[in-house]
């Protein structure tokens, strides 16, 4: 019994170190891209990913966390996918896309501040958060990221960027459904689902 607890603690420490290093590398990649291009969207992502690192380190311990390798892979895929976006020559209609990017990044930060110490990467129960943007939809962080990516695809039109956005739509929807199944055993979350009807877009989905 004691050996199992020691093993579980060791696995937890290793997993947390891996996640912090991965998030730190994401922030560093954003810094390199911003340094190379001077594009404000990469500066925004640098700030957002730096906040990710700080909030992950400060997160509260989970009362339960998913042990599914598939869900861990899904979580990391959804987190890292935006780094595969590629800038193109800006078209004449780039301004609406840039505005949407800025709005998306601001919403990402607002979503993380709403989560506070309940922030995490993989499905886990660190307390049910219902404040801020979580009063509007159940997964505002994913909605915000998708809005940012759509803005990027509009400002940097290419089949690659549009394809990545469509792929991320599928990933984040699947991720949202998986998290809800994981949390469905918590009565507080069931009450939250009954009150906040929509996952990603009010009155749509």
Secondary structure, 3 states (H helix, E strand, C coil): CHHHHHHHHHHHHHHHHHHHHHHHHHHHHHHHHHHHHCCHHHHHHHHHHHHHHHHHHHCCCCCEECCCHHHHHHHHHHHHHHHHCCCCCCCCCHHHHHHHHHHHHHHHHHHHHHHHHHCCCCCEECCCCCCHHHHCCCCHHHHHHHHHHHHHHHHCCCHHHHHHHHHHHHHHHHHHHHHHHHHCCCHHHHHHHHHCCCCCCCCCC
